[in-house]
Amino acid sequence: QVQLVESGGGLVQPGGSLRLSCAASGSQFRSAAMAWYRQGPGNGKERELVAIIRYGGSTDYADSVKGRFTISGDNGKNMVHLQMNNLKSADTAVYYCYCRNPYGVEYWGKGTLVTVSS
């Protein structure tokens, strides 16, 4: 069984930075892709893809975070990070770590809250 544990969330002022980390564990952990999703406050908000990094290193970002967020992976430590700069109030959300293995099985972390507020 694969477990994903996020860390690094918290309260930050607009324009500030945070770095989220996700540690993956499990005897059979193999990743085809890892990503960060987020779900903003309020009823009806859908979970949206923020950034993804695939096996081989290719990345994609939501338009709303391009140029501000950077996803990176540390294969040796089974970790993925999300560096978030120039944060805005619209970035306030619970951020979830996601992993898909080569067989299409998906795993989710429990989430870490990021609040951007003055």
N, CA, C and O atoms as a Tinker XYZ file with bonds, in Angstrom:
   472  protein
     1  N      0.846000   -1.190000    0.000000    73     2
     2  CA     0.000000    0.000000    0.000000    64     1     3
     3  C      0.880000    1.238000    0.000000    63     2     4     5
     4  O      1.859000    1.318000    0.743000    81     3
     5  N      0.529000    2.192000   -0.829000    73     3     6
     6  CA     1.294000    3.428000   -0.928000    64     5     7
     7  C      0.637000    4.480000   -0.039000    63     6     8     9
     8  O     -0.586000    4.621000   -0.023000    81     7
     9  N      1.453000    5.203000    0.686000    73     7    10
    10  CA     0.962000    6.317000    1.493000    64     9    11
    11  C      1.654000    7.597000    1.059000    63    10    12    13
    12  O      2.856000    7.615000    0.796000    81    11
    13  N      0.875000    8.664000    0.988000    73    11    14
    14  CA     1.388000    9.977000    0.636000    64    13    15
    15  C      1.128000   10.914000    1.807000    63    14    16    17
    16  O      0.002000   11.005000    2.295000    81    15
    17  N      2.161000   11.604000    2.255000    73    15    18
    18  CA     2.035000   12.511000    3.390000    64    17    19
    19  C      2.554000   13.875000    2.985000    63    18    20    21
    20  O      3.719000   14.037000    2.623000    81    19
    21  N      1.657000   14.861000    3.054000    73    19    22
    22  CA     2.027000   16.228000    2.696000    64    21    23
    23  C      2.514000   17.000000    3.926000    63    22    24    25
    24  O      2.164000   16.690000    5.065000    81    23
    25  N      3.324000   18.004000    3.653000    73    23    26
    26  CA     3.768000   18.919000    4.706000    64    25    27
    27  C      4.081000   20.269000    4.073000    63    26    28    29
    28  O      4.257000   20.378000    2.860000    81    27
    29  N      4.148000   21.296000    4.922000    73    27    30
    30  CA     4.574000   22.611000    4.449000    64    29    31
    31  C      3.479000   23.639000    4.311000    63    30    32    33
    32  O      3.764000   24.793000    3.990000    81    31
    33  N      2.231000   23.263000    4.544000    73    31    34
    34  CA     1.161000   24.243000    4.458000    64    33    35
    35  C      1.196000   25.212000    5.623000    63    34    36    37
    36  O      1.947000   25.037000    6.583000    81    35
    37  N      0.369000   26.233000    5.516000    73    35    38
    38  CA     0.297000   27.213000    6.591000    64    37    39
    39  C     -0.297000   28.517000    6.132000    63    38    40    41
    40  O     -0.896000   28.608000    5.060000    81    39
    41  N     -0.120000   29.534000    6.967000    73    39    42
    42  CA    -0.633000   30.873000    6.687000    64    41    43
    43  C      0.493000   31.746000    6.144000    63    42    44    45
    44  O      1.588000   31.787000    6.707000    81    43
    45  N      0.217000   32.433000    5.061000    73    43    46
    46  CA     1.221000   33.305000    4.446000    64    45    47
    47  C      0.526000   34.547000    3.915000    63    46    48    49
    48  O     -0.637000   34.496000    3.517000    81    47
    49  N      1.242000   35.659000    3.910000    73    47    50
    50  CA     0.675000   36.899000    3.381000    64    49    51
    51  C      0.721000   36.911000    1.865000    63    50    52    53
    52  O      1.561000   36.242000    1.263000    81    51
    53  N     -0.174000   37.664000    1.245000    73    51    54
    54  CA    -0.109000   37.806000   -0.214000    64    53    55
    55  C      1.277000   38.266000   -0.652000    63    54    56    57
    56  O      1.881000   39.149000   -0.043000    81    55
    57  N      1.766000   37.645000   -1.725000    73    55    58
    58  CA     3.113000   37.931000   -2.205000    64    57    59
    59  C      4.184000   37.059000   -1.596000    63    58    60    61
    60  O      5.331000   37.078000   -2.043000    81    59
    61  N      3.831000   36.304000   -0.595000    73    59    62
    62  CA     4.790000   35.435000    0.074000    64    61    63
    63  C      4.989000   34.111000   -0.642000    63    62    64    65
    64  O      4.438000   33.871000   -1.717000    81    63
    65  N      5.793000   33.256000   -0.016000    73    63    66
    66  CA     6.135000   31.958000   -0.605000    64    65    67
    67  C      5.947000   30.835000    0.410000    63    66    68    69
    68  O      6.051000   31.038000    1.619000    81    67
    69  N      5.670000   29.657000   -0.113000    73    67    70
    70  CA     5.610000   28.433000    0.667000    64    69    71
    71  C      6.148000   27.304000   -0.175000    63    70    72    73
    72  O      6.090000   27.352000   -1.403000    81    71
    73  N      6.671000   26.286000    0.482000    73    71    74
    74  CA     7.129000   25.088000   -0.215000    64    73    75
    75  C      6.414000   23.886000    0.394000    63    74    76    77
    76  O      6.569000   23.582000    1.577000    81    75
    77  N      5.639000   23.222000   -0.430000    73    75    78
    78  CA     4.968000   22.001000   -0.010000    64    77    79
    79  C      5.825000   20.795000   -0.378000    63    78    80    81
    80  O      6.509000   20.781000   -1.400000    81    79
    81  N      5.767000   19.796000    0.476000    73    79    82
    82  CA     6.474000   18.558000    0.198000    64    81    83
    83  C      5.534000   17.379000    0.384000    63    82    84    85
    84  O      4.612000   17.423000    1.198000    81    83
    85  N      5.783000   16.332000   -0.379000    73    83    86
    86  CA     4.996000   15.111000   -0.272000    64    85    87
    87  C      5.964000   13.935000   -0.250000    63    86    88    89
    88  O      6.785000   13.757000   -1.150000    81    87
    89  N      5.841000   13.144000    0.802000    73    87    90
    90  CA     6.680000   11.959000    0.934000    64    89    91
    91  C      5.842000   10.724000    0.639000    63    90    92    93
    92  O      4.772000   10.527000    1.215000    81    91
    93  N      6.346000    9.900000   -0.264000    73    91    94
    94  CA     5.654000    8.674000   -0.632000    64    93    95
    95  C      6.351000    7.479000   -0.003000    63    94    96    97
    96  O      7.579000    7.384000   -0.010000    81    95
    97  N      5.566000    6.584000    0.532000    73    95    98
    98  CA     6.135000    5.386000    1.138000    64    97    99
    99  C      5.311000    4.179000    0.743000    63    98   100   101
   100  O      4.151000    4.293000    0.346000    81    99
   101  N      5.943000    3.012000    0.862000    73    99   102
   102  CA     5.262000    1.785000    0.495000    64   101   103
   103  C      6.234000    0.872000   -0.215000    63   102   104   105
   104  O      7.051000    1.313000   -1.023000    81   103
   105  N      6.134000   -0.402000    0.097000    73   103   106
   106  CA     7.120000   -1.342000   -0.425000    64   105   107
   107  C      7.035000   -1.482000   -1.932000    63   106   108   109
   108  O      8.007000   -1.883000   -2.572000    81   107
   109  N      5.884000   -1.156000   -2.510000    73   107   110
   110  CA     5.723000   -1.336000   -3.946000    64   109   111
   111  C      5.558000   -0.010000   -4.673000    63   110   112   113
   112  O      4.967000    0.061000   -5.750000    81   111
   113  N      6.096000    1.041000   -4.057000    73   111   114
   114  CA     5.904000    2.350000   -4.663000    64   113   115
   115  C      6.674000    2.470000   -5.957000    63   114   116   117
   116  O      7.892000    2.294000   -5.999000    81   115
   117  N      5.942000    2.772000   -7.009000    73   115   118
   118  CA     6.526000    3.131000   -8.287000    64   117   119
   119  C      5.628000    4.204000   -8.882000    63   118   120   121
   120  O      4.404000    4.076000   -8.878000    81   119
   121  N      6.235000    5.243000   -9.384000    73   119   122
   122  CA     5.455000    6.376000   -9.841000    64   121   123
   123  C      5.580000    6.573000  -11.349000    63   122   124   125
   124  O      6.682000    6.595000  -11.898000    81   123
   125  N      4.426000    6.717000  -12.006000    73   123   126
   126  CA     4.410000    7.151000  -13.398000    64   125   127
   127  C      4.226000    8.666000  -13.463000    63   126   128   129
   128  O      4.674000    9.324000  -14.403000    81   127
   129  N      3.561000    9.199000  -12.448000    73   127   130
   130  CA     3.356000   10.639000  -12.373000    64   129   131
   131  C      3.001000   11.003000  -10.947000    63   130   132   133
   132  O      2.342000   10.245000  -10.237000    81   131
   133  N      3.450000   12.176000  -10.545000    73   131   134
   134  CA     3.035000   12.730000   -9.267000    64   133   135
   135  C      2.565000   14.145000   -9.509000    63   134   136   137
   136  O      3.041000   14.826000  -10.418000    81   135
   137  N      1.630000   14.582000   -8.692000    73   135   138
   138  CA     1.017000   15.879000   -8.944000    64   137   139
   139  C      0.521000   16.507000   -7.652000    63   138   140   141
   140  O      0.450000   15.864000   -6.605000    81   139
   141  N      0.188000   17.763000   -7.762000    73   139   142
   142  CA    -0.491000   18.506000   -6.706000    64   141   143
   143  C     -1.834000   18.980000   -7.244000    63   142   144   145
   144  O     -1.919000   19.578000   -8.316000    81   143
   145  N     -2.867000   18.703000   -6.484000    73   143   146
   146  CA    -4.198000   19.226000   -6.743000    64   145   147
   147  C     -4.567000   20.158000   -5.595000    63   146   148   149
   148  O     -3.932000   20.145000   -4.540000    81   147
   149  N     -5.591000   20.957000   -5.811000    73   147   150
   150  CA    -6.084000   21.784000   -4.722000    64   149   151
   151  C     -7.600000   21.918000   -4.807000    63   150   152   153
   152  O     -8.207000   21.803000   -5.872000    81   151
   153  N     -8.175000   22.161000   -3.653000    73   151   154
   154  CA    -9.618000   22.380000   -3.563000    64   153   155
   155  C     -9.843000   23.592000   -2.685000    63   154   156   157
   156  O     -9.523000   23.593000   -1.496000    81   155
   157  N    -10.404000   24.629000   -3.300000    73   155   158
   158  CA   -10.627000   25.873000   -2.590000    64   157   159
   159  C    -11.804000   25.799000   -1.650000    63   158   160   161
   160  O    -12.567000   24.833000   -1.687000    81   159
   161  N    -11.968000   26.814000   -0.795000    73   159   162
   162  CA   -13.074000   26.835000    0.167000    64   161   163
   163  C    -14.407000   27.081000   -0.523000    63   162   164   165
   164  O    -14.453000   27.619000   -1.629000    81   163
   165  N    -15.476000   26.689000    0.127000    73   163   166
   166  CA   -16.800000   26.918000   -0.402000    64   165   167
   167  C    -17.387000   25.668000   -1.016000    63   166   168   169
   168  O    -16.691000   24.797000   -1.538000    81   167
   169  N    -18.709000   25.625000   -0.926000    73   167   170
   170  CA   -19.421000   24.473000   -1.475000    64   169   171
   171  C    -19.319000   24.449000   -3.000000    63   170   172   173
   172  O    -19.343000   25.497000   -3.646000    81   171
   173  N    -19.210000   23.292000   -3.548000    73   171   174
   174  CA   -19.208000   23.152000   -4.990000    64   173   175
   175  C    -17.853000   23.331000   -5.653000    63   174   176   177
   176  O    -17.720000   23.181000   -6.867000    81   175
   177  N    -16.844000   23.652000   -4.845000    73   175   178
   178  CA   -15.518000   23.802000   -5.444000    64   177   179
   179  C    -14.978000   22.432000   -5.821000    63   178   180   181
   180  O    -14.974000   21.509000   -5.006000    81   179
   181  N    -14.524000   22.306000   -7.059000    73   179   182
   182  CA   -13.958000   21.043000   -7.498000    64   181   183
   183  C    -12.455000   21.013000   -7.230000    63   182   184   185
   184  O    -11.797000   22.051000   -7.153000    81   183
   185  N    -11.942000   19.820000   -7.093000    73   183   186
   186  CA   -10.511000   19.651000   -6.929000    64   185   187
   187  C     -9.869000   19.873000   -8.307000    63   186   188   189
   188  O    -10.275000   19.256000   -9.291000    81   187
   189  N     -8.878000   20.748000   -8.367000    73   187   190
   190  CA    -8.264000   21.079000   -9.650000    64   189   191
   191  C     -6.785000   20.732000   -9.648000    63   190   192   193
   192  O     -6.108000   20.792000   -8.621000    81   191
   193  N     -6.309000   20.370000  -10.826000    73   191   194
   194  CA    -4.894000   20.069000  -10.990000    64   193   195
   195  C     -4.091000   21.361000  -10.946000    63   194   196   197
   196  O     -4.401000   22.322000  -11.650000    81   195
   197  N     -3.061000   21.374000  -10.116000    73   195   198
   198  CA    -2.181000   22.538000  -10.017000    64   197   199
   199  C     -0.917000   22.322000  -10.850000    63   198   200   201
   200  O     -0.534000   23.169000  -11.657000    81   199
   201  N     -0.283000   21.179000  -10.637000    73   199   202
   202  CA     0.960000   20.885000  -11.348000    64   201   203
   203  C      1.192000   19.385000  -11.343000    63   202   204   205
   204  O      0.794000   18.690000  -10.408000    81   203
   205  N      1.837000   18.890000  -12.392000    73   203   206
   206  CA     2.115000   17.470000  -12.506000    64   205   207
   207  C      3.533000   17.283000  -13.027000    63   206   208   209
   208  O      4.009000   18.050000  -13.864000    81   207
   209  N      4.197000   16.258000  -12.521000    73   207   210
   210  CA     5.510000   15.876000  -13.022000    64   209   211
   211  C      5.465000   14.390000  -13.353000    63   210   212   213
   212  O      5.066000   13.568000  -12.528000    81   211
   213  N      5.877000   14.059000  -14.565000    73   211   214
   214  CA     5.781000   12.683000  -15.031000    64   213   215
   215  C      7.135000   11.990000  -14.943000    63   214   216   217
   216  O      8.177000   12.635000  -14.833000    81   215
   217  N      7.096000   10.684000  -14.993000    73   215   218
   218  CA     8.330000    9.904000  -15.076000    64   217   219
   219  C      9.087000   10.391000  -16.311000    63   218   220   221
   220  O      8.540000   10.395000  -17.414000    81   219
   221  N     10.293000   10.786000  -16.135000    73   219   222
   222  CA    11.064000   11.374000  -17.230000    64   221   223
   223  C     11.257000   12.868000  -17.043000    63   222   224   225
   224  O     12.141000   13.474000  -17.648000    81   223
   225  N     10.404000   13.465000  -16.181000    73   223   226
   226  CA    10.629000   14.848000  -15.794000    64   225   227
   227  C      9.772000   15.903000  -16.448000    63   226   228   229
   228  O      9.885000   17.077000  -16.093000    81   227
   229  N      8.908000   15.537000  -17.398000    73   227   230
   230  CA     8.078000   16.563000  -18.026000    64   229   231
   231  C      7.056000   17.081000  -17.015000    63   230   232   233
   232  O      6.577000   16.343000  -16.154000    81   231
   233  N      6.741000   18.348000  -17.143000    73   231   234
   234  CA     5.822000   18.991000  -16.196000    64   233   235
   235  C      4.743000   19.776000  -16.932000    63   234   236   237
   236  O      4.920000   20.180000  -18.081000    81   235
   237  N      3.631000   19.982000  -16.252000    73   235   238
   238  CA     2.565000   20.852000  -16.738000    64   237   239
   239  C      1.975000   21.592000  -15.545000    63   238   240   241
   240  O      2.006000   21.113000  -14.411000    81   239
   241  N      1.440000   22.768000  -15.833000    73   239   242
   242  CA     0.891000   23.608000  -14.774000    64   241   243
   243  C     -0.474000   24.160000  -15.175000    63   242   244   245
   244  O     -0.766000   24.344000  -16.356000    81   243
   245  N     -1.293000   24.417000  -14.173000    73   243   246
   246  CA    -2.517000   25.162000  -14.420000    64   245   247
   247  C     -2.134000   26.572000  -14.855000    63   246   248   249
   248  O     -1.131000   27.118000  -14.397000    81   247
   249  N     -2.929000   27.154000  -15.733000    73   247   250
   250  CA    -2.622000   28.496000  -16.230000    64   249   251
   251  C     -2.524000   29.495000  -15.078000    63   250   252   253
   252  O     -1.727000   30.431000  -15.131000    81   251
   253  N     -3.321000   29.297000  -14.057000    73   251   254
   254  CA    -3.385000   30.258000  -12.951000    64   253   255
   255  C     -2.109000   30.295000  -12.114000    63   254   256   257
   256  O     -1.898000   31.240000  -11.354000    81   255
   257  N     -1.250000   29.271000  -12.245000    73   255   258
   258  CA    -0.044000   29.237000  -11.414000    64   257   259
   259  C      1.242000   29.298000  -12.231000    63   258   260   261
   260  O      2.332000   29.362000  -11.663000    81   259
   261  N      1.128000   29.279000  -13.537000    73   259   262
   262  CA     2.328000   29.320000  -14.386000    64   261   263
   263  C      3.173000   30.547000  -14.084000    63   262   264   265
   264  O      2.664000   31.663000  -13.981000    81   263
   265  N      4.464000   30.320000  -13.946000    73   263   266
   266  CA     5.381000   31.409000  -13.639000    64   265   267
   267  C      5.512000   31.695000  -12.159000    63   266   268   269
   268  O      6.390000   32.455000  -11.750000    81   267
   269  N      4.649000   31.096000  -11.348000    73   267   270
   270  CA     4.701000   31.329000   -9.895000    64   269   271
   271  C      5.027000   30.048000   -9.126000    63   270   272   273
   272  O      5.716000   30.093000   -8.106000    81   271
   273  N      4.534000   28.913000   -9.611000    73   271   274
   274  CA     4.726000   27.647000   -8.917000    64   273   275
   275  C      5.699000   26.773000   -9.707000    63   274   276   277
   276  O      5.755000   26.834000  -10.935000    81   275
   277  N      6.457000   25.967000   -8.985000    73   275   278
   278  CA     7.369000   25.026000   -9.617000    64   277   279
   279  C      7.267000   23.681000   -8.917000    63   278   280   281
   280  O      7.406000   23.595000   -7.697000    81   279
   281  N      7.022000   22.626000   -9.699000    73   279   282
   282  CA     6.971000   21.282000   -9.152000    64   281   283
   283  C      8.298000   20.590000   -9.442000    63   282   284   285
   284  O      8.873000   20.743000  -10.520000    81   283
   285  N      8.770000   19.832000   -8.465000    73   283   286
   286  CA    10.022000   19.112000   -8.650000    64   285   287
   287  C      9.939000   17.779000   -7.919000    63   286   288   289
   288  O      9.196000   17.619000   -6.951000    81   287
   289  N     10.725000   16.830000   -8.415000    73   287   290
   290  CA    10.711000   15.505000   -7.817000    64   289   291
   291  C     12.090000   15.096000   -7.344000    63   290   292   293
   292  O     13.107000   15.509000   -7.902000    81   291
   293  N     12.105000   14.294000   -6.327000    73   291   294
   294  CA    13.345000   13.724000   -5.797000    64   293   295
   295  C     13.151000   12.219000   -5.774000    63   294   296   297
   296  O     12.707000   11.651000   -4.777000    81   295
   297  N     13.493000   11.578000   -6.893000    73   295   298
   298  CA    13.211000   10.149000   -7.024000    64   297   299
   299  C     13.930000    9.313000   -5.967000    63   298   300   301
   300  O     13.402000    8.304000   -5.500000    81   299
   301  N     15.127000    9.736000   -5.597000    73   299   302
   302  CA    15.885000    8.976000   -4.619000    64   301   303
   303  C     15.212000    8.918000   -3.261000    63   302   304   305
   304  O     15.392000    7.958000   -2.512000    81   303
   305  N     14.433000    9.950000   -2.942000    73   303   306
   306  CA    13.754000   10.021000   -1.660000    64   305   307
   307  C     12.254000    9.829000   -1.798000    63   306   308   309
   308  O     11.520000    9.959000   -0.819000    81   307
   309  N     11.783000    9.516000   -3.022000    73   307   310
   310  CA    10.342000    9.356000   -3.259000    64   309   311
   311  C      9.563000   10.557000   -2.751000    63   310   312   313
   312  O      8.581000   10.418000   -2.022000    81   311
   313  N     10.014000   11.723000   -3.146000    73   311   314
   314  CA     9.351000   12.941000   -2.715000    64   313   315
   315  C      9.042000   13.841000   -3.910000    63   314   316   317
   316  O      9.707000   13.781000   -4.944000    81   315
   317  N      8.034000   14.662000   -3.744000    73   315   318
   318  CA     7.709000   15.685000   -4.724000    64   317   319
   319  C      7.449000   16.983000   -3.962000    63   318   320   321
   320  O      6.862000   16.988000   -2.880000    81   319
   321  N      7.900000   18.068000   -4.554000    73   319   322
   322  CA     7.777000   19.374000   -3.905000    64   321   323
   323  C      7.012000   20.342000   -4.796000    63   322   324   325
   324  O      6.972000   20.194000   -6.017000    81   323
   325  N      6.414000   21.322000   -4.165000    73   323   326
   326  CA     5.765000   22.401000   -4.904000    64   325   327
   327  C      6.221000   23.714000   -4.300000    63   326   328   329
   328  O      5.827000   24.070000   -3.189000    81   327
   329  N      7.051000   24.431000   -5.036000    73   327   330
   330  CA     7.489000   25.749000   -4.606000    64   329   331
   331  C      6.478000   26.769000   -5.102000    63   330   332   333
   332  O      6.233000   26.880000   -6.304000    81   331
   333  N      5.898000   27.505000   -4.181000    73   331   334
   334  CA     4.854000   28.461000   -4.518000    64   333   335
   335  C      5.324000   29.867000   -4.159000    63   334   336   337
   336  O      5.555000   30.177000   -2.991000    81   335
   337  N      5.460000   30.705000   -5.174000    73   335   338
   338  CA     5.907000   32.085000   -4.989000    64   337   339
   339  C      4.802000   33.061000   -5.368000    63   338   340   341
   340  O      3.857000   32.711000   -6.075000    81   339
   341  N      4.939000   34.281000   -4.888000    73   339   342
   342  CA     3.969000   35.332000   -5.204000    64   341   343
   343  C      2.534000   34.846000   -4.988000    63   342   344   345
   344  O      1.679000   34.959000   -5.866000    81   343
   345  N      2.304000   34.314000   -3.815000    73   343   346
   346  CA     1.001000   33.730000   -3.525000    64   345   347
   347  C     -0.087000   34.792000   -3.466000    63   346   348   349
   348  O      0.135000   35.927000   -3.044000    81   347
   349  N     -1.272000   34.377000   -3.907000    73   347   350
   350  CA    -2.441000   35.250000   -3.954000    64   349   351
   351  C     -3.545000   34.643000   -3.103000    63   350   352   353
   352  O     -3.523000   33.454000   -2.783000    81   351
   353  N     -4.505000   35.476000   -2.745000    73   351   354
   354  CA    -5.611000   34.967000   -1.929000    64   353   355
   355  C     -6.359000   33.847000   -2.655000    63   354   356   357
   356  O     -6.911000   32.948000   -2.020000    81   355
   357  N     -6.375000   33.906000   -3.983000    73   355   358
   358  CA    -7.054000   32.862000   -4.762000    64   357   359
   359  C     -6.357000   31.512000   -4.664000    63   358   360   361
   360  O     -6.921000   30.491000   -5.058000    81   359
   361  N     -5.129000   31.503000   -4.140000    73   359   362
   362  CA    -4.410000   30.239000   -3.971000    64   361   363
   363  C     -4.793000   29.528000   -2.685000    63   362   364   365
   364  O     -4.365000   28.398000   -2.452000    81   363
   365  N     -5.592000   30.175000   -1.849000    73   363   366
   366  CA    -6.036000   29.549000   -0.616000    64   365   367
   367  C     -6.823000   28.286000   -0.922000    63   366   368   369
   368  O     -7.806000   28.320000   -1.662000    81   367
   369  N     -6.388000   27.174000   -0.351000    73   367   370
   370  CA    -7.013000   25.890000   -0.655000    64   369   371
   371  C     -6.356000   24.801000    0.180000    63   370   372   373
   372  O     -5.320000   25.015000    0.810000    81   371
   373  N     -6.973000   23.647000    0.169000    73   371   374
   374  CA    -6.306000   22.442000    0.657000    64   373   375
   375  C     -5.581000   21.826000   -0.531000    63   374   376   377
   376  O     -6.180000   21.579000   -1.578000    81   375
   377  N     -4.306000   21.584000   -0.361000    73   375   378
   378  CA    -3.472000   21.041000   -1.419000    64   377   379
   379  C     -3.248000   19.554000   -1.168000    63   378   380   381
   380  O     -2.856000   19.144000   -0.076000    81   379
   381  N     -3.503000   18.763000   -2.197000    73   379   382
   382  CA    -3.411000   17.315000   -2.097000    64   381   383
   383  C     -2.291000   16.792000   -2.990000    63   382   384   385
   384  O     -2.126000   17.222000   -4.131000    81   383
   385  N     -1.546000   15.874000   -2.451000    73   383   386
   386  CA    -0.543000   15.160000   -3.230000    64   385   387
   387  C     -1.214000   13.971000   -3.913000    63   386   388   389
   388  O     -2.082000   13.313000   -3.340000    81   387
   389  N     -0.797000   13.715000   -5.135000    73   387   390
   390  CA    -1.394000   12.653000   -5.957000    64   389   391
   391  C     -0.284000   11.860000   -6.617000    63   390   392   393
   392  O      0.749000   12.405000   -7.006000    81   391
   393  N     -0.517000   10.570000   -6.735000    73   391   394
   394  CA     0.438000    9.695000   -7.413000    64   393   395
   395  C     -0.325000    8.677000   -8.257000    63   394   396   397
   396  O     -1.353000    8.148000   -7.833000    81   395
   397  N      0.179000    8.418000   -9.426000    73   395   398
   398  CA    -0.370000    7.355000  -10.272000    64   397   399
   399  C      0.769000    6.398000  -10.610000    63   398   400   401
   400  O      1.818000    6.812000  -11.104000    81   399
   401  N      0.550000    5.124000  -10.339000    73   399   402
   402  CA     1.617000    4.170000  -10.626000    64   401   403
   403  C      1.539000    3.708000  -12.083000    63   402   404   405
   404  O      0.586000    4.055000  -12.780000    81   403
   405  N      2.509000    2.942000  -12.554000    73   403   406
   406  CA     2.525000    2.549000  -13.976000    64   405   407
   407  C      1.322000    1.707000  -14.398000    63   406   408   409
   408  O      1.087000    1.535000  -15.594000    81   407
   409  N      0.567000    1.187000  -13.453000    73   407   410
   410  CA    -0.591000    0.357000  -13.775000    64   409   411
   411  C     -1.893000    1.160000  -13.703000    63   410   412   413
   412  O     -2.978000    0.599000  -13.855000    81   411
   413  N     -1.786000    2.450000  -13.477000    73   411   414
   414  CA    -2.962000    3.299000  -13.443000    64   413   415
   415  C     -3.629000    3.426000  -12.098000    63   414   416   417
   416  O     -4.669000    4.074000  -11.983000    81   415
   417  N     -3.056000    2.822000  -11.078000    73   415   418
   418  CA    -3.632000    2.932000   -9.740000    64   417   419
   419  C     -3.279000    4.293000   -9.156000    63   418   420   421
   420  O     -2.133000    4.738000   -9.233000    81   419
   421  N     -4.278000    4.948000   -8.571000    73   419   422
   422  CA    -4.098000    6.302000   -8.061000    64   421   423
   423  C     -4.102000    6.319000   -6.538000    63   422   424   425
   424  O     -4.799000    5.547000   -5.880000    81   423
   425  N     -3.298000    7.229000   -6.008000    73   423   426
   426  CA    -3.221000    7.403000   -4.566000    64   425   427
   427  C     -3.305000    8.892000   -4.242000    63   426   428   429
   428  O     -2.869000    9.743000   -5.016000    81   427
   429  N     -3.875000    9.175000   -3.084000    73   427   430
   430  CA    -4.028000   10.564000   -2.639000    64   429   431
   431  C     -3.520000   10.724000   -1.221000    63   430   432   433
   432  O     -3.646000    9.819000   -0.396000    81   431
   433  N     -2.944000   11.887000   -0.947000    73   431   434
   434  CA    -2.654000   12.259000    0.422000    64   433   435
   435  C     -3.892000   12.846000    1.074000    63   434   436   437
   436  O     -4.934000   12.999000    0.437000    81   435
   437  N     -3.763000   13.175000    2.360000    73   435   438
   438  CA    -4.909000   13.704000    3.093000    64   437   439
   439  C     -5.044000   15.212000    2.954000    63   438   440   441
   440  O     -6.074000   15.781000    3.315000    81   439
   441  N     -4.018000   15.853000    2.437000    73   439   442
   442  CA    -4.104000   17.281000    2.178000    64   441   443
   443  C     -3.426000   18.133000    3.224000    63   442   444   445
   444  O     -3.294000   17.742000    4.383000    81   443
   445  N     -2.994000   19.315000    2.789000    73   443   446
   446  CA    -2.425000   20.304000    3.693000    64   445   447
   447  C     -3.005000   21.666000    3.319000    63   446   448   449
   448  O     -3.099000   22.015000    2.142000    81   447
   449  N     -3.392000   22.425000    4.338000    73   447   450
   450  CA    -4.088000   23.686000    4.115000    64   449   451
   451  C     -3.100000   24.819000    3.885000    63   450   452   453
   452  O     -2.149000   25.005000    4.645000    81   451
   453  N     -3.347000   25.572000    2.818000    73   451   454
   454  CA    -2.596000   26.790000    2.529000    64   453   455
   455  C     -3.571000   27.957000    2.592000    63   454   456   457
   456  O     -4.567000   27.980000    1.869000    81   455
   457  N     -3.284000   28.914000    3.447000    73   455   458
   458  CA    -4.124000   30.091000    3.584000    64   457   459
   459  C     -3.294000   31.318000    3.255000    63   458   460   461
   460  O     -2.259000   31.566000    3.873000    81   459
   461  N     -3.758000   32.084000    2.275000    73   459   462
   462  CA    -3.059000   33.309000    1.879000    64   461   463
   463  C     -3.935000   34.481000    2.307000    63   462   464   465
   464  O     -5.011000   34.708000    1.754000    81   463
   465  N     -3.455000   35.211000    3.292000    73   463   466
   466  CA    -4.263000   36.286000    3.862000    64   465   467
   467  C     -3.366000   37.268000    4.597000    63   466   468   469
   468  O     -2.341000   36.898000    5.168000    81   467
   469  N     -3.776000   38.519000    4.567000    73   467   470
   470  CA    -3.041000   39.538000    5.315000    64   469   471
   471  C     -3.662000   39.728000    6.697000    63   470   472
   472  O     -3.184000   40.546000    7.481000    81   471
